[in-house]
Every structure is written in structure tokens, then in C-alpha cells.
Amino acid sequence: MFIKKVTNKKANTTYLTYRLVRSKRINGKSRHINILELGSLSNIPLNKHKELAKKIEKFINGASLFFKEPDNEIEELAYYYYKKYIKRQLNKVPADTNKYKADYLTVDVNSLEGLESKEIGREWLCTQAIEQLGLSKFLSEDLSWNNNQIAVSMLALLGRMLFPDSELRTAKWLKENSAASELYYPDSKDIDRNRLQTGSVMLYREREKIESYLSNKISDIYQITSKYILYDLTNTHFEGKMKLCDKAKYGRNKQKRNDCPQVTIGLLTDENGFCKKSRYYDGNVSEVETFVNVIADAKQDSQQARPVIIMDAGISSEDNLKYALSENCDYICVSKSTHSDIRKKLDKDNLTVFTNKAGDQVRTQKFSQKIKYEKQDEQKTLDETILYVETNAKKAKEQGMFEQKRQRFEKGLEDIKASLLKPRGPKKTKNIYERIGRLKEKYSGIANAYEIKIIEKKDKPIVEQITYVYNK
């Protein structure tokens, strides 16, 4: 075997590539049989090509290498192309193997030699799922990606699924621990963080087309029809300043990292948990403001004429609910209203009682009320169903939250009382009222249950004593 130089022309551009070939005499004439494409070999000097071809041939023929040099660049590259050759040979095996008769051989297990030991189980499982979805074929045929782009993107995707870390550490994992590179072969044997970032960016730029394809493909595979659409938002923050990212904004952070810029992610899934659509918003966006896009996406992806959107209380404002009805969408959500009039109708002695799958007792009662909305400049009225739900676990949780707020509110009052005993603590009546006002604003849900009395000194606007009583 030897390495042959090949001149290629494309779009008025001439470039060189190399192939591993062997000579074979056919009909009395010597012919070159292509064994493997080697790419540009830009990092290997010409005087090393013969050595590279010789080492690849030894791997293919199973010859023992008595003088191995693990750190030698030529030997590592030869082993890389050998693995590529093995995969090419496996791909030549016909899919229908039933027509071949079984041929059993006895193998001496003591004669087996392992060159490397890497993980392949999870990688192979994920690759099977990717191929069953036809993602690689879609990228090739519909998006016109070449084999190198597909390979790099699939390795980036496997890294996100199996080793969700930085691109730098993911590249190290692919090189040292994972055999994912045995399944996808990019042009170069080196997979570094820059190539993984490139693959991720390519997938993101075609995100809408890929999501639409996968949604339809999953519906075909499982024969499911989506009626219920679940929608929620979350955020992810960055440690850096992210000055070049327009969507990175400071906002309310669920991890209490309000000092970091963040982006907000909105996700639509069906009732089976399959992703239908995703969107990225500014880090300081309000949940309510994203609802128009939700309705458009839900109507596009649902196979039902009137889909049902399930959302939490942060999105279910009255305007959004009316907008959903005007767009022929129903909804299920947690009510943001106190419904004091309905609570008065509640009959706790005649609740519908049943046991859920967890074995907990659930007590419910159903109510109905009218809701008015506009549809194409026409006033409409619809019966809205409200379901009161009561469980022991939820009741205990609410009592625990209420007790925690009560303790914190009383601690705040005690801190204000303690400041009256300090020599330089604030004692003026105006300052004390301001502090109590801020405390009431912070714990508005519990403050109204307290009766607070402030006693001033005679003829002086200075607070002498504070007393409070909790009225259950």
C-alpha cells in the first residue's frame, strides 16, 4: 500500500487530497485500488507519507508492532485511519443478513489484543436513536451538510447528552474516555473545543427546521397526536459579562445569581414529554410577554383544531387567558385570583374525595363562572371551570411556608425592638415607622395578621417601646 496524491477542482479552485491505495494487476494491467480517503494531510510532511502508509497497512493486516511508540504522531494517525477503515468495512455489510448461513469459528480468547479501552455503551445507544430518527440523513439531504459537518455536529450533540460540561472538557472526554469518535469520523482526527463549538452553532442556526422535523418524525414513529401543550420558562446565567450577547440581561434568577447576566429559555412539550418548540428570550423578559409566541407555536405544532395549553400561574394573566380563547385555544392553569366569592360557596363537608396514585387523599369541588373575551371584534362569553383541590401534602406545605414567613416577620420586628436599646440605634418615630413599613411590604401576606403598637416618649418624637400581637 502507498499514499497517492489526487488533484481536485471545484468552483475554479484546485486543491490536493491524498488516498491510501494498493496496486493490483487486472487483465494484465496494473491498476490502483482505493483503500481509504486520507484528506489533506496538511500536518504530515511528504517524507513521512511512506511511514504512515506502512503503519496503516500493518494495522489492517493484523501484523504485530514490536516497536510501538504511543506518543508518535504518525502511529496515532495511522491508528485513527485504521479505525476509519474498519467502520467503512462494517458499512459494506448488507442490511439483510438472513440470506447468509451461520458460520461459526473457534476463537482463542488468549490471542486477543486490545489497543485501547473506551466507553461505547451509552454512545451506541444514543447513536441508534439518532439514526432511527433519521437526523443525519435529514442534515445531509434537506440541509445539504457534508459528512464532516454532520460528524462534528453529532459529536457535539453526543457530548451535550452524555457529558454536559464545557467544550474544553467535552473534547478531552471524547479523546480519552469515549469511543464516540468510532461512530462519527470528521475529516481531522483532532476534536477540540473550537470544532465542538462550531458544531453546536451549526445545529442552533438550523434549530427551527430540526425541531420541526423531529416533531413530525416522532409523531410518525409513535403514532401520537398532540392535544395538550405544556409551556414553561427557565433561565440560565453566565459567569462572564457577555457584552457581545444581545439577549444576556440582568434579571430575576432562580439560583439567586442576580449579579450575573442571563438568558431565558421557553420550551413547548406535548403531553408525552417530547419537545415541540424552543425559543430564547432576553434575560429580563417577563413570562407574560412571551405568550403570543406560545400561541403561534402551539397552533402550528398541534394536530388538534383547538389545542389545550398547560401553564403555571406566572404566565396565566387574565389578558393571556382571554387571548388564548380568542385564538381558539383552551387552557389549564393555576388560578392567580383569590376567588373569595367561590371560597364562600365552598362546602367542605361535601367535597369529592378520592385517592391518587401516590396513595394520598385528594378533596375537590368544581365551580363554574362566565368569562368574557373578544374574537375578531366580537364579544364572546364562555363558561370557565374552576376546580378547588385540597391535599394533606399541599396543606402541610402551605402551613410550613406561612409559618416560615411568620417567623421571619417576627424576627424583623425583634430586630427593630433591639435597635431601641442600642446607644446609636435609630429611635426616631419617623425612622421606626419606615422600617416597619418596609417589613410589612416584604411580608405582605402575613403582616395583616399582626397588631403592632408603638409607644413614644412624652413630648419627644422618639419610640420608647414596640409591642405586637399575632391574631390567628
N, C-alpha and C positions, 0 to 999 in steps of 0.2 A: 504494500500500500504506500501511496505517496500523496502529497498535497499538491493540487493543481490550481493555478491562477485562472480566474474567469473574469472577463471584461463584460460589464453590463451597461446598457444605455437606457435611460429613462428621462423623458422630458428634456431632451437636449443636454443631459448630464451624463457623464461617463464615470463609473466607479468600479472598484475592484472588489471581488469576493474570492473566497477560497473553498475548495471542496476536497474531501478525502475520497480518493478513487483507487481502484486497482485495475491492473491490466488483465485482459482475458482474450484469448485467440478465438475468434468466431469466423467460421468459413475461411480459415486460412489467413485472416487478417487480425491484427492486434486492435482491440477496442478498449476504451476506458469505461469502466462500470462505476457509476456514482455510488458511494457508500453513505456519505453524510455531508450536509452543508455546514461549514465552519464559520461563516460570517466573514467579517473584515480582517480579523486577527491583527488589529491595529497595534496591540501592545506586545506582539511577538515578532522579533526580528527575523528576517529571511533565513539566516543561518541556523535558526532553531526549528524551522519547519520540518526538517528531516527527523530530528529527535522527537518532535511531537507526534508525527505520523507513526513512528516506530513504537512509541509507548501506547498509543491508541490501539494499534494492531495487537500488541501483547495482551491488552485487556480483553479485546474481542476474542482472541484465540485461546484465552484462559491460560497463557503462559505465566509461570511464576516469576516474580520480580525479586531477584535475590538481593539487589542493592536498592532498597526503597529510600526515597528522600521525601518525607512527608511535607517538608517546608518548601520543596522545589516547585516553582511556579509552573513549569512545564508538566510535571507529573500531576499536579492538581487540575490543570486544564485538560489533560488527557483523560483523567477520570471523569471530569464533567461531560466531555463529549462521548465517553463510553456510556454513561447513564442516558444521554440523549439518544444514542444508537439503540439501547435496549428498549426504550419507550417506542421508538419508531418500529422496531421489530414486533413489539406487542400489538401495535395498532394495525399491523398487517394481518393479524389473526382474524378469520371470518367470524361475523357475529353468530351465524348459525353453525354451531359445532356439533349438533346432534347427528349429522350425517357421517361424522368421523367415529370410528370404532375406538373403544378404550384401549390404550396401550400402556401397560404398567411396567415400570422399571424398578429394579432394586438399587437403592442409593446407599452408599456408605456415609453415614452422617458424620463420621470422624474425618472424612476428607473435605467437608465443607469449610470454607474460609470466609470470614466476614471482614469486609474492608472498613465499614462504618456502621454504627448503631444509632438510629434516629427514630423519632416518633412518626407513625404513619396512620394510626387508627382513626383519630379524630379528623385528620386531614382527608383521608379517603372517604369517610362518611359524608363530610361537607361537600367534597368534590362530586360524589354521587348525586347529592341533592341539587347541586348547581347544574349538572349535566341533565338531570331529569327535568329541570325547569327549562332547559334549552337556552340558558343565559349566554353561553359562549357563542352559540350559533346565532342568536339574536344580535349580539355585538358585531359579529362578522358580516352577516348578510344585510341587516337592517341599518346598522350604523357605520358599516364599511371600515371597521377596525382591522388592523393587520394582526398577525399572530403574536408579534412582540407586544403590542399594546394590550391584547387580551391576556397574555401570560402575566404581565406586570400587574394589571388591574385585578386579576384573580388572586394573585399572591397577596396584594394589599387587602383584598376582601377576606381571605382566609386569616390574615393577621388580625383584622378587626374582630373576627368571630372567635378565634381561638387564643389570641394573645393581645388583648386590648391594652396596649401601652403606647409609648411614644414610638415614632417611626424608627428612631435610632435603636431602641431596644428590640423592636419587632424584627428589624433587619438582622440583628445579632441572633435572635431566636431562630429565624429561618436558616441561617448559616450553620448554627452549632447544634440545635436541638431538633428541628423539624425536617421531615423529608418532603415538605410541600413542593420543593423545587423539583422533585422527581415527577410530579404530576403536571407542572406547567414549566416550560422551558423558554425563558426570554433569550434574546439574542446574545446577551453577555452573561457570563456565569456570576457576575457580581451583582448582588441585590443590596443596595444601600438605602439609606433613608430618603435620598433625593428621588430615587426611582419609585419608592413606595408612595411618596407624596404626589408624584406625577400620576400614578395610577389612581389614587384617591380623588384627585382633582378631575380627572377624566370621567370617572364614574359620577361625580357630583354634577358636572356640567350637563350630563345626559340623564339626570335624576328623574325628571318628569316622564320621559319616554320609557325608561327602565321600570319605574313604578307602575306605569300603565300596563306595560307588557306583562310584568309579573302578576299583577292583579288579575288580568284576564286568564293567564296561564293557570294560576292556582284554582280559579273558578272552574276551568275545564277539567283539571285533574281530579278535583274532589267533588265535582258536580254540585256546587253550592250556590245558593242565591242569597245575596246580602240584602237584608232589610233593615237591620239595626246598625247604626254607625256610632261608634264611640269616639269622643273627641276630648282631648285634654292638652294642656301646655306644660312644659317644664323649661328650665334654663340650665345652662352650663357656663361656668365662668372661666376666665383666663388669668394666669398669674402675671402676664406681661401687660403692657399699656395698650397694645392692639391699635396703634394710631392709624394703620392703613386699612383697618376693617370698619366699613361704614356702619355695620349693624351692631358692633360692640359698644354697648351703652351701660352706664351705671343704673342699676335698678334694684328692686326688692329681690333678695337672693335667699333661696330656701336653705342654703347651707350657712347663712348668716355672714357671707362674704360680700358685704355691701361695699367693700373697698376695692373690689375687682370689677372690671368691665365684663359683660356677659352678653350672650345671645339667647333668644327664646326660640324653642322648638315646639311646633304644633303638629300633632300626629292624629290621623284618622285611621281607625281599625274597624273591621267588621265584628260581628258577634262571635266569630270563631278565633279572633285574635290576630288575623292576617292584616298586615299593613296595607292600606289603600292609598294614602297620600300623606306627604310630609311637607311642611313649609318652615322657613326660617324667618324670624322677625327681629326687630330691634330689641335690645336687652331691656329697655324700659317700656315696651309696649303693654297696653292694658289688654287683659284677656277678652274683654267685651269687644274691643276694636277688631279682633280677628274673625268675628262671627260671619261676616259677609263672605269671606273666602271659604269658610267651612261649609256654608250652604251650597255654594257653587261646586265645590269638590264632592260633596255628598250626593248631589243630584247627578253629577257626571258618573260617579262610580257605582251607584246603587242600581240594581236591576228592578227595583220597585218604583211604581209611579209615585208613591208617597212614602219616602223613607222615614225612619224614626231615628232621631239624633239623641244620644245619651250623653249628658254633660254634667259637670258639677256646678255648685252654686256660684262659683266665681264668674261663670260665663252667662248664667241664666238670668240676665236682667229682663225686665218687663218688655223693653223695646226689642231685644233679641228674640224673645218668645213670640211676640207679635209678628216680627219679620219672618220667622220660620213658618208660621201659619200662612202668611201672605205668599210664600214661595212653595206651598203645597208640601210642607214637611211637618211631621209630628215630632214631639219631644218627650223625653223622660229626664227629669232633673230633680235636684234637691231644692225645695222652695226657699227663697230668701225672705219671704214675708213671715211675720209673726202669726198671721191668721187668728187674731184674737176673737173674731166673730165665730170662727169654726171651733175654736177651743171651748167656747161656751156651749156649743152643741154636742161636744164630746160626751158620750155616755160610757164611762169606764167600767160599768157593771155589765155592759152588753157588747164588749169587744169580741171580734172574731179571733179565736185563739187557735194556733197550730204550732207544730214543732218543725224547725228547719233541719237541714241535713246535718248540721253540727250538733243537733240534739237540744238546742236552746229554744225556749218558748218565745213565740212572737205574737203580739197582740196588735190587731189592726182594726181600722174603721174607715170606710170610704165616704167621701163627700163630693159634691159637685157644685160648680159655680160657673157663671157666664163670663166669658172673656171676649172683648170687642177688638177687632183689628180691621185694617184696610187692605183690600186686594184690588189692584187696578182701579184706584179711586172709588171703590165701592165699599161701603160699610158692611162688615160681616160679624156674625155672632156665633160663638162655638161653646159647647159645654166642656169645661176643663175639669178633669177628675183629679182630686186631691186625696192621697192615701196617707192616713196617720199610722205610723209604725212605732211600736214601743217594744224594746227588748231589755232584758236584765243587764246584758253586757253594755249596751248603749247608755242605759240609765246610770250604771255604775261609772262609766267613763265621763259622762256629763257632770255627775256629782263630784268626781275627782277633780275635773277641770275647775268647777265652781269653787271647791274648797281650796285649790291652789291659788286662785285669784283672790279669795278672801284673805288667805294668809299673807299674800304679798301686799294687799291693800293695808292690812293692819300693821305690817312691818313698816310701811311707808309712814303711817300715822305715828308709830312709835319713834321713828327717826326724827320726825318733826318735833315731837314732845321732848326728845332727848336734846335737841338743839337749844331748847329754852334754858337748860341747866348749864350750858357751856358759856364761859365768860364772853366769848366773842361770837356766839351763835346768833343767827337772825331772830329778833324778838318783836320787831315792829308788826303791828296788826296787819298792815298792807302786805308785807312780805309773807306772813303766815297764810293769809287768805290766798295769795298767789300760788304758794306751794300746795295747799290743799286742793285748789282748783286744777292744777296740773295733774295731781294724783287722781282726782275724780275723772278727768278726761282720759287718763291712761287706762283706768279700770272702770269704764262707764257701765259695764254690765253688773257690777257688784256695789258701786258707790251709793246707789239709791237706797240700798238696804240698811244704811248706817245713819244714825242721828248724831251729828257732831256739834259740840258746844265749845265756844271759845270764851274764856273769861279774861278780861283786861284788868290792868291795874287802875286804881282810882286816879282820875284826872290825867292819865297818860295813855297814849295810843300804843301800849306795849302789852303783849299777851303774857299772862301770868300762868294760865293753865288750859289744857285741852282735854276734853273728855269725849268719849264716843260710845255708842251703844249699837249693837247689831240686832236688827229686828228681822227675824226669820220670816 
